[in-house]
Amino acid sequence: MTNAYDEMWKRLDLDLTAHEGLLTVLGKFYNDIYLDQNGRPRGMEYLDFVISEIHGLRIQEITKAKSAGKKVFGTFCVFVPEEIILAADAIAIGLCSGAEVGSEHAERYLPRNTCALIKSFLGFRLARLCPFTNSCDLIIGETTCDGKKKAYEIFNDFMPIYIMEVPNTKSPAAKELFRYEVERFKDKVEQVTGNRITEDRLFAAIRLVNRRRRVLNRLNAIRAAEPAPISGRDALLINQVAFYDDPERFTENIERLCDELEERVGRHEGVAPEGTKRVLISGCPMAVPNWKLPYIIEGSGAVIVGEESCVGQRNTRDLVDEDVRDMGDMLDAITDRYMDINCAVFTPNEPRLRDIEQMARTLKADGVIHYALQFCQPYAIESVKIEQGLKRAGIPLLRLETGYSMEDIEPLKTRVEAFLEII
């Protein structure tokens, strides 16, 4: 069957047959996980529409913008300062890396025991299935893990890539290094776009991205209500779409959704009965369409009330200081904000433990489920200290490691159900 977007996808060098198969599978997957939920907020209809057109209208928008001279930058990590990209009148998008796609292609270059996220971003490109990746003028990598660093060297054979150095400590010397990287990135973005980043443009971009963070922080705060006014699956979807959608349009729609959720709280109306076990998810990011674990948790009778993740609170909590207007001061403020992200790449990393404990208490979580992708050593190893720290605080934690495959759903479900019984 011919799709209205086939010609656009063909120009982007997608494998149309494989791509149609992917969309068919994901459509059914989405229907089972999202559309079958009871009591969803009306505002989620916007997110459903965005997902239904994520490879369609959104790519069409990006294609038109490119025809008008705009450049597109793809990212895999929240350490890449989106403010700098937007200040150069360019587009920033998160890239496909949340599904077991193109593994046979990726494993021509990567060991089988490679993190699923790394396999996924290479697999999407080699299998020609991601229109976002193929729309990019430049992809920004970063040094947040050794596997990604080496995979970017391979990825560079297929797409132009630029690497930002992210330090592994938060010492003054490390912050000085990242401040240099921020300025170097600004120079690169100006070079690629041909646009000079002025103080006014950078300040406007800072305010725009901060506005989106504020509405997501507002959403996080609303989720402390009992009964929970929105499911964890829907909240995760909102955070995922934030990486793809136009930032202004997205923010306006989520502001309206938050208005609706606050009305629900006022009516004491929730998506699950009062007394339902409340769970905080902590650990690795969950990119679209990595919805497996939230589906298992909420399908087991709990409700997810927060995500200590890069696709969650870790990406939204801190704002860039808006009280400075000088270029150097704004770049300092960007550096400070991004260095406050408590990724497992940092050592020592006690602030992350404090974040998790504080979130669990604020969101009234009965327990924490720590999620690590298989072969993601920083998060898997750090989960030991997280578990020890939460035990001292009297907060139960379940450590899980999994990939993108559906083969382990039943064992995961068994462990989650047992944990919910304990808490």
One Martini backbone bead per residue (centre of mass of N, CA, C, O) as a GRO file, in nm:
protein
  423
    1MET     BB    1   0.096   0.036   0.023
    2THR     BB    2   0.062   0.366  -0.026
    3ASN     BB    3   0.219   0.637   0.110
    4ALA     BB    4   0.218   0.981   0.151
    5TYR     BB    5   0.546   0.959   0.246
    6ASP     BB    6   0.724   0.794   0.046
    7GLU     BB    7   0.886   1.012  -0.107
    8MET     BB    8   1.025   1.129   0.139
    9TRP     BB    9   1.157   0.862   0.236
   10LYS     BB   10   1.313   0.810  -0.021
   11ARG     BB   11   1.490   1.070  -0.005
   12LEU     BB   12   1.597   0.947   0.288
   13ASP     BB   13   1.675   0.640   0.244
   14LEU     BB   14   1.456   0.437   0.297
   15ASP     BB   15   1.323   0.130   0.384
   16LEU     BB   16   1.004   0.087   0.304
   17THR     BB   17   0.933  -0.200   0.387
   18ALA     BB   18   1.062  -0.201   0.672
   19HIS     BB   19   0.920   0.058   0.771
   20GLU     BB   20   0.630  -0.046   0.754
   21GLY     BB   21   0.673  -0.275   0.954
   22LEU     BB   22   0.753  -0.102   1.195
   23LEU     BB   23   0.491   0.073   1.214
   24THR     BB   24   0.299  -0.162   1.257
   25VAL     BB   25   0.418  -0.269   1.520
   26LEU     BB   26   0.412   0.001   1.682
   27GLY     BB   27   0.108   0.048   1.663
   28LYS     BB   28   0.025  -0.199   1.829
   29PHE     BB   29   0.198  -0.144   2.074
   30TYR     BB   30   0.066   0.130   2.143
   31ASN     BB   31  -0.221   0.034   2.177
   32ASP     BB   32  -0.167  -0.167   2.414
   33ILE     BB   33  -0.017   0.046   2.610
   34TYR     BB   34  -0.207   0.317   2.569
   35LEU     BB   35  -0.512   0.302   2.447
   36ASP     BB   36  -0.607   0.083   2.682
   37GLN     BB   37  -0.639   0.288   2.882
   38ASN     BB   38  -0.781   0.415   3.170
   39GLY     BB   39  -0.846   0.749   3.229
   40ARG     BB   40  -0.735   0.940   3.034
   41PRO     BB   41  -0.631   1.226   2.946
   42ARG     BB   42  -0.719   1.440   2.700
   43GLY     BB   43  -0.426   1.562   2.641
   44MET     BB   44  -0.312   1.288   2.511
   45GLU     BB   45  -0.404   1.327   2.216
   46TYR     BB   46  -0.159   1.484   2.123
   47LEU     BB   47   0.049   1.255   2.163
   48ASP     BB   48  -0.086   1.054   1.975
   49PHE     BB   49  -0.049   1.227   1.723
   50VAL     BB   50   0.254   1.254   1.725
   51ILE     BB   51   0.314   0.950   1.703
   52SER     BB   52   0.149   0.901   1.436
   53GLU     BB   53   0.356   1.152   1.303
   54ILE     BB   54   0.670   1.116   1.358
   55HIS     BB   55   0.735   1.017   1.040
   56GLY     BB   56   0.570   1.256   0.910
   57LEU     BB   57   0.495   1.560   0.981
   58ARG     BB   58   0.763   1.615   1.129
   59ILE     BB   59   0.942   1.555   0.883
   60GLN     BB   60   0.809   1.761   0.700
   61GLU     BB   61   0.890   2.006   0.865
   62ILE     BB   62   1.195   1.958   0.846
   63THR     BB   63   1.216   1.959   0.538
   64LYS     BB   64   1.114   2.251   0.501
   65ALA     BB   65   1.332   2.384   0.672
   66LYS     BB   66   1.569   2.290   0.497
   67SER     BB   67   1.470   2.434   0.235
   68ALA     BB   68   1.504   2.720   0.403
   69GLY     BB   69   1.812   2.658   0.554
   70LYS     BB   70   1.800   2.471   0.778
   71LYS     BB   71   1.945   2.302   1.043
   72VAL     BB   72   2.026   1.964   1.166
   73PHE     BB   73   2.045   1.824   1.501
   74GLY     BB   74   2.165   1.531   1.647
   75THR     BB   75   2.091   1.344   1.952
   76PHE     BB   76   2.186   1.121   2.255
   77CYS     BB   77   2.210   1.363   2.476
   78VAL     BB   78   2.168   1.589   2.759
   79PHE     BB   79   2.465   1.736   2.722
   80VAL     BB   80   2.347   1.885   2.484
   81PRO     BB   81   2.308   2.219   2.404
   82GLU     BB   82   2.016   2.334   2.278
   83GLU     BB   83   2.044   2.642   2.293
   84ILE     BB   84   2.263   2.670   2.070
   85ILE     BB   85   2.101   2.564   1.834
   86LEU     BB   86   1.857   2.764   1.851
   87ALA     BB   87   2.038   3.029   1.831
   88ALA     BB   88   2.101   2.930   1.512
   89ASP     BB   89   1.835   2.848   1.371
   90ALA     BB   90   1.789   2.547   1.462
   91ILE     BB   91   1.752   2.189   1.490
   92ALA     BB   92   1.656   1.970   1.760
   93ILE     BB   93   1.708   1.608   1.791
   94GLY     BB   94   1.619   1.309   1.882
   95LEU     BB   95   1.721   0.971   1.854
   96CYS     BB   96   1.704   0.656   1.755
   97SER     BB   97   1.718   0.412   2.063
   98GLY     BB   98   1.446   0.199   2.166
   99ALA     BB   99   1.511  -0.060   1.973
  100GLU     BB  100   1.515  -0.383   1.823
  101VAL     BB  101   1.708  -0.268   1.555
  102GLY     BB  102   1.937  -0.386   1.336
  103SER     BB  103   2.128  -0.600   1.476
  104GLU     BB  104   2.261  -0.747   1.233
  105HIS     BB  105   2.406  -0.491   1.143
  106ALA     BB  106   2.554  -0.402   1.407
  107GLU     BB  107   2.711  -0.690   1.446
  108ARG     BB  108   2.931  -0.627   1.227
  109TYR     BB  109   3.069  -0.406   1.449
  110LEU     BB  110   2.952  -0.535   1.714
  111PRO     BB  111   2.921  -0.677   1.990
  112ARG     BB  112   2.676  -0.862   2.134
  113ASN     BB  113   2.761  -0.735   2.431
  114THR     BB  114   2.595  -0.471   2.369
  115CYS     BB  115   2.430  -0.218   2.424
  116ALA     BB  116   2.113  -0.154   2.306
  117LEU     BB  117   2.142   0.147   2.240
  118ILE     BB  118   2.385   0.124   2.052
  119LYS     BB  119   2.267  -0.078   1.854
  120SER     BB  120   2.023   0.097   1.776
  121PHE     BB  121   2.155   0.351   1.645
  122LEU     BB  122   2.303   0.180   1.433
  123GLY     BB  123   2.067   0.007   1.325
  124PHE     BB  124   1.885   0.231   1.215
  125ARG     BB  125   2.089   0.328   1.003
  126LEU     BB  126   2.163   0.058   0.852
  127ALA     BB  127   1.842  -0.011   0.802
  128ARG     BB  128   1.686   0.246   0.716
  129LEU     BB  129   1.456   0.370   0.969
  130CYS     BB  130   1.550   0.686   1.027
  131PRO     BB  131   1.447   1.006   0.949
  132PHE     BB  132   1.604   1.171   1.153
  133THR     BB  133   1.891   1.089   1.092
  134ASN     BB  134   1.864   1.151   0.773
  135SER     BB  135   1.811   1.475   0.840
  136CYS     BB  136   2.093   1.529   0.926
  137ASP     BB  137   2.383   1.738   0.931
  138LEU     BB  138   2.443   1.671   1.244
  139ILE     BB  139   2.602   1.470   1.490
  140ILE     BB  140   2.597   1.440   1.849
  141GLY     BB  141   2.837   1.341   2.054
  142GLU     BB  142   2.957   1.164   2.356
  143THR     BB  143   3.153   1.079   2.670
  144THR     BB  144   2.950   0.879   2.863
  145CYS     BB  145   3.079   0.619   2.710
  146ASP     BB  146   3.280   0.384   2.576
  147GLY     BB  147   3.087   0.257   2.373
  148LYS     BB  148   3.000   0.517   2.231
  149LYS     BB  149   3.272   0.625   2.146
  150LYS     BB  150   3.337   0.382   1.953
  151ALA     BB  151   3.071   0.389   1.786
  152TYR     BB  152   3.115   0.672   1.662
  153GLU     BB  153   3.344   0.588   1.475
  154ILE     BB  154   3.156   0.416   1.300
  155PHE     BB  155   2.924   0.618   1.243
  156ASN     BB  156   3.112   0.820   1.077
  157ASP     BB  157   3.090   0.641   0.808
  158PHE     BB  158   2.760   0.738   0.773
  159MET     BB  159   2.790   1.004   0.956
  160PRO     BB  160   2.819   1.307   1.067
  161ILE     BB  161   3.037   1.374   1.356
  162TYR     BB  162   3.032   1.520   1.687
  163ILE     BB  163   3.241   1.567   1.980
  164MET     BB  164   3.176   1.577   2.322
  165GLU     BB  165   3.328   1.647   2.621
  166VAL     BB  166   3.268   1.449   2.914
  167PRO     BB  167   3.327   1.443   3.221
  168ASN     BB  168   3.389   1.228   3.531
  169THR     BB  169   3.379   1.493   3.696
  170LYS     BB  170   3.323   1.790   3.941
  171SER     BB  171   3.555   1.956   3.909
  172PRO     BB  172   3.701   2.246   3.828
  173ALA     BB  173   3.851   2.121   3.582
  174ALA     BB  174   3.601   1.991   3.454
  175LYS     BB  175   3.440   2.252   3.414
  176GLU     BB  176   3.648   2.386   3.233
  177LEU     BB  177   3.630   2.179   3.008
  178PHE     BB  178   3.323   2.215   2.948
  179ARG     BB  179   3.337   2.514   2.879
  180TYR     BB  180   3.507   2.466   2.628
  181GLU     BB  181   3.301   2.278   2.484
  182VAL     BB  182   3.074   2.485   2.459
  183GLU     BB  183   3.233   2.685   2.280
  184ARG     BB  184   3.307   2.484   2.058
  185PHE     BB  185   3.014   2.420   1.984
  186LYS     BB  186   2.931   2.701   1.900
  187ASP     BB  187   3.132   2.719   1.664
  188LYS     BB  188   3.018   2.476   1.507
  189VAL     BB  189   2.729   2.577   1.467
  190GLU     BB  190   2.807   2.832   1.312
  191GLN     BB  191   2.948   2.686   1.081
  192VAL     BB  192   2.709   2.510   0.979
  193THR     BB  193   2.487   2.751   0.956
  194GLY     BB  194   2.606   3.061   0.925
  195ASN     BB  195   2.529   3.158   1.218
  196ARG     BB  196   2.519   3.399   1.454
  197ILE     BB  197   2.552   3.404   1.800
  198THR     BB  198   2.374   3.597   1.994
  199GLU     BB  199   2.271   3.721   2.284
  200ASP     BB  200   1.968   3.734   2.214
  201ARG     BB  201   1.939   3.445   2.100
  202LEU     BB  202   2.039   3.293   2.351
  203PHE     BB  203   1.835   3.403   2.553
  204ALA     BB  204   1.582   3.299   2.405
  205ALA     BB  205   1.662   2.997   2.417
  206ILE     BB  206   1.678   2.970   2.720
  207ARG     BB  207   1.380   3.044   2.775
  208LEU     BB  208   1.249   2.820   2.608
  209VAL     BB  209   1.376   2.570   2.751
  210ASN     BB  210   1.286   2.651   3.036
  211ARG     BB  211   0.984   2.639   2.981
  212ARG     BB  212   0.977   2.337   2.927
  213ARG     BB  213   1.093   2.251   3.200
  214ARG     BB  214   0.872   2.375   3.378
  215VAL     BB  215   0.634   2.200   3.275
  216LEU     BB  216   0.769   1.929   3.358
  217ASN     BB  217   0.792   2.003   3.658
  218ARG     BB  218   0.493   2.039   3.699
  219LEU     BB  219   0.419   1.751   3.634
  220ASN     BB  220   0.588   1.620   3.858
  221ALA     BB  221   0.436   1.759   4.096
  222ILE     BB  222   0.149   1.645   4.037
  223ARG     BB  223   0.237   1.335   4.090
  224ALA     BB  224   0.211   1.358   4.414
  225ALA     BB  225  -0.062   1.287   4.399
  226GLU     BB  226  -0.357   1.141   4.572
  227PRO     BB  227  -0.430   1.020   4.326
  228ALA     BB  228  -0.297   0.954   4.032
  229PRO     BB  229  -0.353   1.158   3.736
  230ILE     BB  230  -0.116   0.984   3.593
  231SER     BB  231   0.059   0.784   3.416
  232GLY     BB  232   0.375   0.669   3.359
  233ARG     BB  233   0.348   0.623   3.058
  234ASP     BB  234   0.252   0.911   2.985
  235ALA     BB  235   0.488   1.066   3.112
  236LEU     BB  236   0.706   0.936   2.941
  237LEU     BB  237   0.597   1.025   2.666
  238ILE     BB  238   0.632   1.323   2.713
  239ASN     BB  239   0.943   1.314   2.749
  240GLN     BB  240   0.999   1.193   2.469
  241VAL     BB  241   0.862   1.413   2.285
  242ALA     BB  242   1.049   1.653   2.369
  243PHE     BB  243   1.281   1.556   2.155
  244TYR     BB  244   1.092   1.613   1.878
  245ASP     BB  245   0.933   1.855   1.919
  246ASP     BB  246   0.820   2.150   1.910
  247PRO     BB  247   0.879   2.349   2.177
  248GLU     BB  248   0.634   2.541   2.176
  249ARG     BB  249   0.403   2.345   2.118
  250PHE     BB  250   0.458   2.150   2.344
  251THR     BB  251   0.433   2.345   2.585
  252GLU     BB  252   0.140   2.433   2.537
  253ASN     BB  253   0.015   2.144   2.565
  254ILE     BB  254   0.128   2.080   2.855
  255GLU     BB  255  -0.007   2.312   2.999
  256ARG     BB  256  -0.296   2.210   2.946
  257LEU     BB  257  -0.260   1.937   3.080
  258CYS     BB  258  -0.194   2.048   3.364
  259ASP     BB  259  -0.463   2.181   3.407
  260GLU     BB  260  -0.621   1.915   3.399
  261LEU     BB  261  -0.472   1.773   3.633
  262GLU     BB  262  -0.545   1.982   3.854
  263GLU     BB  263  -0.846   1.925   3.833
  264ARG     BB  264  -0.827   1.631   3.917
  265VAL     BB  265  -0.709   1.678   4.194
  266GLY     BB  266  -0.951   1.852   4.295
  267ARG     BB  267  -1.145   1.581   4.244
  268HIS     BB  268  -0.997   1.320   4.322
  269GLU     BB  269  -0.866   1.210   4.042
  270GLY     BB  270  -0.763   0.894   3.893
  271VAL     BB  271  -0.593   0.612   3.735
  272ALA     BB  272  -0.592   0.509   4.034
  273PRO     BB  273  -0.642   0.398   4.322
  274GLU     BB  274  -0.630   0.457   4.630
  275GLY     BB  275  -0.334   0.274   4.740
  276THR     BB  276  -0.160   0.243   4.521
  277LYS     BB  277   0.131   0.151   4.425
  278ARG     BB  278   0.432   0.346   4.437
  279VAL     BB  279   0.670   0.422   4.169
  280LEU     BB  280   1.017   0.460   4.115
  281ILE     BB  281   1.223   0.531   3.846
  282SER     BB  282   1.566   0.426   3.788
  283GLY     BB  283   1.823   0.530   3.547
  284CYS     BB  284   1.801   0.461   3.248
  285PRO     BB  285   1.709   0.549   2.955
  286MET     BB  286   1.384   0.594   2.765
  287ALA     BB  287   1.336   0.542   2.448
  288VAL     BB  288   1.184   0.538   2.173
  289PRO     BB  289   0.993   0.231   2.233
  290ASN     BB  290   1.062   0.208   2.561
  291TRP     BB  291   0.781   0.039   2.740
  292LYS     BB  292   0.806  -0.227   2.899
  293LEU     BB  293   0.842  -0.172   3.207
  294PRO     BB  294   0.596   0.014   3.259
  295TYR     BB  295   0.391  -0.199   3.167
  296ILE     BB  296   0.458  -0.407   3.383
  297ILE     BB  297   0.413  -0.239   3.638
  298GLU     BB  298   0.116  -0.142   3.574
  299GLY     BB  299   0.014  -0.438   3.508
  300SER     BB  300   0.076  -0.514   3.833
  301GLY     BB  301  -0.075  -0.256   4.002
  302ALA     BB  302   0.083  -0.001   3.960
  303VAL     BB  303   0.230   0.334   3.993
  304ILE     BB  304   0.402   0.577   3.823
  305VAL     BB  305   0.562   0.889   3.970
  306GLY     BB  306   0.867   0.860   3.847
  307GLU     BB  307   1.190   0.979   3.685
  308GLU     BB  308   1.530   0.889   3.722
  309SER     BB  309   1.616   1.042   3.425
  310CYS     BB  310   1.687   1.159   3.111
  311VAL     BB  311   1.377   1.064   3.075
  312GLY     BB  312   1.332   1.315   3.299
  313GLN     BB  313   1.443   1.476   3.572
  314ARG     BB  314   1.744   1.504   3.475
  315ASN     BB  315   1.644   1.698   3.223
  316THR     BB  316   1.453   1.926   3.403
  317ARG     BB  317   1.525   2.045   3.683
  318ASP     BB  318   1.734   2.238   3.561
  319LEU     BB  319   1.825   2.571   3.506
  320VAL     BB  320   1.906   2.844   3.331
  321ASP     BB  321   2.029   3.135   3.391
  322GLU     BB  322   1.835   3.456   3.344
  323ASP     BB  323   2.034   3.698   3.483
  324VAL     BB  324   2.200   3.685   3.213
  325ARG     BB  325   2.351   3.856   2.897
  326ASP     BB  326   2.627   3.775   2.862
  327MET     BB  327   2.794   3.555   2.681
  328GLY     BB  328   2.988   3.439   2.893
  329ASP     BB  329   2.773   3.405   3.118
  330MET     BB  330   2.586   3.212   2.958
  331LEU     BB  331   2.798   2.987   2.920
  332ASP     BB  332   2.836   2.944   3.220
  333ALA     BB  333   2.538   2.868   3.281
  334ILE     BB  334   2.531   2.622   3.099
  335THR     BB  335   2.757   2.469   3.235
  336ASP     BB  336   2.631   2.451   3.517
  337ARG     BB  337   2.372   2.301   3.441
  338TYR     BB  338   2.501   2.043   3.302
  339MET     BB  339   2.690   1.969   3.554
  340ASP     BB  340   2.423   1.891   3.736
  341ILE     BB  341   2.407   1.630   3.609
  342ASN     BB  342   2.340   1.290   3.746
  343CYS     BB  343   2.534   1.092   3.610
  344ALA     BB  344   2.703   0.780   3.608
  345VAL     BB  345   2.976   0.898   3.495
  346PHE     BB  346   3.021   0.997   3.774
  347THR     BB  347   3.308   1.044   4.006
  348PRO     BB  348   3.160   1.082   4.239
  349ASN     BB  349   2.770   1.024   4.311
  350GLU     BB  350   2.588   1.128   4.559
  351PRO     BB  351   2.368   1.320   4.436
  352ARG     BB  352   2.194   1.095   4.314
  353LEU     BB  353   2.098   0.967   4.574
  354ARG     BB  354   1.955   1.222   4.676
  355ASP     BB  355   1.756   1.244   4.446
  356ILE     BB  356   1.608   0.976   4.489
  357GLU     BB  357   1.519   1.020   4.780
  358GLN     BB  358   1.364   1.283   4.734
  359MET     BB  359   1.166   1.177   4.522
  360ALA     BB  360   1.038   0.950   4.689
  361ARG     BB  361   0.921   1.145   4.904
  362THR     BB  362   0.769   1.357   4.732
  363LEU     BB  363   0.606   1.113   4.562
  364LYS     BB  364   0.529   0.877   4.756
  365ALA     BB  365   0.706   0.628   4.739
  366ASP     BB  366   0.727   0.278   4.809
  367GLY     BB  367   0.939   0.243   4.566
  368VAL     BB  368   1.232   0.130   4.378
  369ILE     BB  369   1.323   0.099   4.029
  370HIS     BB  370   1.620  -0.020   3.893
  371TYR     BB  371   1.735   0.061   3.564
  372ALA     BB  372   1.931  -0.153   3.344
  373LEU     BB  373   2.114  -0.202   3.089
  374GLN     BB  374   2.264  -0.430   2.936
  375PHE     BB  375   2.605  -0.342   2.963
  376CYS     BB  376   2.560  -0.097   3.170
  377GLN     BB  377   2.790  -0.028   3.395
  378PRO     BB  378   2.738   0.236   3.549
  379TYR     BB  379   2.443   0.164   3.645
  380ALA     BB  380   2.480  -0.122   3.753
  381ILE     BB  381   2.699  -0.052   3.966
  382GLU     BB  382   2.558   0.194   4.110
  383SER     BB  383   2.312   0.033   4.227
  384VAL     BB  384   2.449  -0.063   4.485
  385LYS     BB  385   2.471   0.215   4.630
  386ILE     BB  386   2.175   0.285   4.607
  387GLU     BB  387   2.068   0.050   4.775
  388GLN     BB  388   2.223   0.114   5.034
  389GLY     BB  389   2.113   0.402   5.076
  390LEU     BB  390   1.805   0.330   5.080
  391LYS     BB  391   1.816   0.136   5.315
  392ARG     BB  392   1.896   0.352   5.525
  393ALA     BB  393   1.619   0.516   5.443
  394GLY     BB  394   1.377   0.298   5.401
  395ILE     BB  395   1.397   0.220   5.082
  396PRO     BB  396   1.290   0.025   4.849
  397LEU     BB  397   1.475  -0.195   4.611
  398LEU     BB  398   1.488  -0.281   4.258
  399ARG     BB  399   1.700  -0.468   4.050
  400LEU     BB  400   1.729  -0.420   3.689
  401GLU     BB  401   1.806  -0.614   3.391
  402THR     BB  402   1.775  -0.510   3.042
  403GLY     BB  403   1.637  -0.494   2.727
  404TYR     BB  404   1.445  -0.484   2.419
  405SER     BB  405   1.343  -0.745   2.453
  406MET     BB  406   1.052  -0.971   2.502
  407GLU     BB  407   1.161  -1.246   2.639
  408ASP     BB  408   1.158  -1.124   2.964
  409ILE     BB  409   0.871  -1.056   3.073
  410GLU     BB  410   0.802  -1.276   3.281
  411PRO     BB  411   1.040  -1.247   3.480
  412LEU     BB  412   0.988  -0.949   3.536
  413LYS     BB  413   0.702  -0.976   3.643
  414THR     BB  414   0.770  -1.155   3.883
  415ARG     BB  415   0.960  -0.951   4.027
  416VAL     BB  416   0.764  -0.715   4.048
  417GLU     BB  417   0.538  -0.856   4.207
  418ALA     BB  418   0.715  -0.927   4.451
  419PHE     BB  419   0.788  -0.635   4.525
  420LEU     BB  420   0.496  -0.534   4.570
  421GLU     BB  421   0.442  -0.724   4.805
  422ILE     BB  422   0.664  -0.615   4.998
  423ILE     BB  423   0.566  -0.298   4.989
   0.00000   0.00000   0.00000
